[in-house]
Amino acid sequence: MSKAIKKSPWVVHFNCNSCNGCDIEFLACLTPTYDVERFGVLHVGNPKHADVLVVTGSVNNRNKHVLKNVYDQMPEPKVVVAMGACPATGGIFADCYNVIGGVNKVIPVDVHVPGCPPKPEAMMDGIIEAVGILEKKRKGETVDAPVLPVKVVKGPEAPPMTPEMQAKIAAAKAAAAAKAAAAKAAAENQPEAKAE
Amino acid sequence: MESLQKIISNPWVYAALVVVLTPFAGALLTSIDRKLTARMQGRIGPSWFQPLYDVAKLFSKNPMALHRPQLIYATLHLVFMVVAVVLLALGCDLLMVLFVQAFSMICLVLGGMSVRSPYSWIGSQRKIMQMLGVEPVFLVMILALYLRNGSFLGSGLFSKAEPLLLSMPLMFLAFLCAIAIEMEKSPFDLSSSHHAHQEIVKGVTLEYSGPFLGLIEIAHFYEFAFFFGLMMAFWHTNIIIGLIVAFAGLVFMTVLDNSFARLTPNWMLRFMWTVPLSMALANLIWLWVK
């Protein structure tokens, strides 16, 4: 049985707003040059038939629910492979307002494959690594979460404010307060004007 | 040696042997099919034991089902397919074999219809269309066999010394088209397909997972061996030539699968009720006149 699970990993591939670079490279694994089917890997379109979930792209707030749904539909034992830089940290999209930055913030990841995009060889290596973890999970052994192969890099901080900018902001605030007070006074005076 | 022959000729022992050995034969045929497909695409392809690994893996997954009827339909699909294979192997009534095999397909359709997934529903509806296309050809074939052998019994196949293919060549071609539909080969792979990311994903078997998908896979092995055996029966006088005929049929289906895109259900029905059915009927009339 444990030999069988190692010999037939069926893969479902989910694209969380990837730029399609990783996806094309991943599909290239099926071509005659790489032929991932010789390891028994089948590319299935249905999470209910799959053992390995391959995620590409930086996850965002819109598709994190879909990702969770796909993950929940897979029968145990299952593993998740984060393919590329984006699903590890958000990649070059890490600073976008909608990007969560990392699959492991939504579902537990077992293997990270670094690269933008990773080479097909690296992808196959990642799948084979995942198959080993799949067998461990079937036996009921605990599997540690992997250490991220890259540092999370954020964009540069905003520059500190100069005294002139601070003075400008203070003046603007004072002007706004004065305007508000004037408007309030006008509103208070209005009923008297009407009474006259 | 003689005592061994005596044991095997006991119908119970024979039936048990058929039940045990047929799925392995079906798995071997499936891996030949996958290997051939891979070689045609210039790939190495999976190992020879791949179908067995796949089924063993499916049975090691945690069971996950939507509801109980789904499991009953998957089991019945397998059971009726096994019964059809055993009935054929024991040389029983061919009409009975046909009906039991059709009922096995009906169970698959009911299983697909019992869930709410739209893909599963579309797959089931297409499976019914496929059965509509295939069953008349099978029926005409059995009528032709009756005309030739004077019996509906499967054992009557061996009553004549002349091979079947020589008196039923057109029927064999029509039968090949019918098998291509039953085996889900392009351009007829409408209700479920072996390849990912197609219009209705996995069709009828979409909502099955783990061990229950494994049951359907085993039923598929039986089905493959069943149709391979029927192709061999077209040259029953010599087992080597019979194997060659059946293998040629298998290669033909693999070529068909790799060189055609999927077509629509309506096209399939129109095709099956014109070309193969008229070929089968022409063969029937010829046997009648002769």
Interface residues (C-beta under 8 A of the other chain):
Chain A: M1 S2 K3 A4 I5 K7 S8 T31 P32 D35 E37 R38 G40 L42 H43 V44 G45 N46 K48 H49 D51 P75 E76 P77 R138
Chain B: A38 Q41 G42 R43 I44 G45 P46 S47 F49 Q50 L52 Y53 D54 A56 K57 F59 S60 K61 N62 P63 M64 H195 A196 H197 Q198 V201 K202 L206 E207 Y208 S209 G210 L213
